[in-house]
Amino acid sequence: MTMTNKDYLTPEDVAALYRISEDELKKMRVQEVGPSYVKVGTRVLYKATIIDHWLYNKQNLTNEFTEHDLLRHYESTITNPEIPF
C-alpha cells in the first residue's frame, strides 16, 4: 500500500480543517484523550482517516440516527481494517 502526504495531516492541518487549536490537540495528546497519532522524530502526524473516525465517534447521537445507521457503521468497522476499534 502506497502512502502519500495527503494520507497524513500535521497538527496545523488538523487545526485549520477542523477548527481545533494546535494547543488543544497538544493537550489531548498529553492527556491521551485525542485521536491517535504517530511521531516521526519530533514531528507529529495524524492519519486523515483516523481523524474522521475519531470525530465520528465524538459526535452526539440524536434521534436522526437510526439503528440501521449504527449497524451499518459497526459493520464497516469489521470489514474495513483502516478503521480502528
C-alpha positions in Angstrom: 0.0 0.0 0.0 1.4 3.4 -1.0 1.1 6.3 1.4 1.0 9.8 0.2 1.4 13.1 2.1 -2.3 13.5 1.8 -2.8 10.4 4.0 -1.3 12.2 6.9 -2.1 15.6 8.5 0.1 17.8 10.6 -1.4 19.4 13.8 -1.5 22.6 11.7 -3.6 20.9 9.0 -6.0 19.4 11.6 -6.4 22.8 13.3 -7.2 24.5 10.1 -9.5 21.8 8.8 -11.5 21.2 11.9 -11.1 24.4 13.8 -9.4 22.7 16.8 -6.5 24.8 18.1 -3.0 23.3 18.0 -2.8 23.9 21.7 -5.9 21.8 22.2 -4.5 19.0 20.1 -1.3 19.0 22.1 -3.3 18.9 25.4 -5.2 15.9 24.1 -2.0 14.2 23.1 -0.5 14.7 26.6 -3.7 13.6 28.3 -4.1 10.6 25.8 -7.7 11.5 25.0 -7.4 12.7 21.5 -7.1 10.9 18.1 -4.2 8.5 17.5 -1.1 10.0 16.0 2.4 9.0 15.0 5.6 10.7 15.8 8.4 10.8 13.3 11.4 12.3 15.1 9.9 15.5 16.7 7.1 15.7 14.1 3.5 14.7 15.0 1.3 13.3 12.2 -2.3 12.3 12.2 -3.7 9.8 9.7 -6.7 11.6 8.0 -9.0 8.5 8.2 -8.2 8.2 11.9 -9.2 11.9 12.5 -12.5 11.3 10.6 -13.3 8.2 12.6 -12.4 9.9 15.9 -14.7 12.8 15.1 -17.5 10.4 14.1 -17.2 8.7 17.4 -17.2 12.0 19.3 -20.5 13.2 17.9 -23.6 13.3 20.0 -26.1 10.8 18.6 -29.6 12.1 18.3 -32.9 10.8 17.0 -31.8 11.4 13.5 -29.6 8.4 13.7 -31.4 5.1 13.4 -30.4 1.6 14.5 -29.7 1.0 10.8 -27.2 3.8 10.7 -25.4 2.4 13.8 -25.4 -1.1 12.5 -24.0 0.0 9.1 -21.2 1.8 10.9 -20.5 -1.2 13.1 -20.3 -3.5 10.1 -18.0 -1.1 8.3 -15.5 -1.2 11.2 -15.5 -5.0 10.9 -15.0 -5.1 7.2 -12.6 -2.1 6.9 -9.3 -2.7 8.8 -8.4 1.0 8.3 -10.9 1.9 11.0 -9.7 1.1 14.5 -11.9 -0.2 17.2 
